[in-house]
Amino acid sequence: MNIVMARCCAAEGILSNLLQSPGDNQLARARSLRTIDEARGGGHQNVMLIYKIFRAEEWAQLQAEGQTLGAPVDLADGYVHFSTATQAAETAAKHFAGVEGLVLLGCETDSMAADLVWEPSRGGALFPHLYRALQMKDVVWSRDLPFVDGAHRFPEEMA
């Protein structure tokens, strides 16, 4: 599967989840994504966000230096690991179990497209991997990722 096809499949899967989740207010969720994009000045029709979980000190380093090659696991693997909205909770549970003080970054794929590769990982699911430094300009928003009652609490716009 080529990169463009993988990006399209992943985007379609997220869009499908967004539009077909039973009981969810799809219009409100779509408006939320559009609001994030419009606030950034992007004005894109089909914004797709991917997510990076950092420890507070890793986030502080990115803010101070303007770019980073990522966390220790990213340095070891040679790319910055990201997750989609549907993958982020499992990523947090698997790699950050019980860890407090995390920060979740929402990053738009458009700004990273040339260096973003979707590759199989857990269970064959495609995960976004960035083969360059993550830059502050790639970050659309950041949110604290609190650990409450044995689980990380993700922002409502990701639900």
C-alpha positions, 0 to 999 in steps of 0.5 A, a space after each residue: 500500500 503506498 503512502 497516499 493510499 494509506 493516508 486516505 484509508 486512515 482518514 476515511 476510517 476516522 471520518 467513518 468513526 466520526 460520522 457513524 458513532 452511535 449516540 454521538 452528536 456528529 454535527 457537534 463533533 464536526 463543528 469542533 474539528 472545524 473550529 480548531 482548524 479555523 482558529 488556527 487560520 487553516 480554513 481546511 475542509 477536511 482537517 485531520 488531527 493526529 496526536 502525540 503524548 509527551 511527558 511535561 518535560 518533553 513538551 517544555 523542551 519542544 516549547 523552548 527549542 521550537 522542535 524536537 526529535 521526540 521522546 526516548 522511544 522516538 529517538 530509538 526508533 528514528 521517527 516521532 510516534 503519533 496516534 489517531 484519535 481512535 488509537 490514542 487511549 490505547 497508546 496511553 494505556 500501553 506506554 504511559 500506564 499510571 503516568 501523571 503529568 502528561 500533555 496531549 498535542 493535536 497536530 494537523 497532518 497537512 503541515 507534516 504530509 511530506 514527512 508523515 508515513 502511515 505504517 502498520 503497528 499494533 495488530 496491523 493498524 496503521 499508525 502515523 510516523 513523522 520522519 523529521 523533527 516535530 516543530 512547534 508550527 505543527 502543533 495545533 493545540 495542547 491539553 493536559 492529559 490527567 490521570 483519573 481513577 486509573 485512566 487518562 482522560 482525553 479531551 471531549 473533542 476526541 471522544 
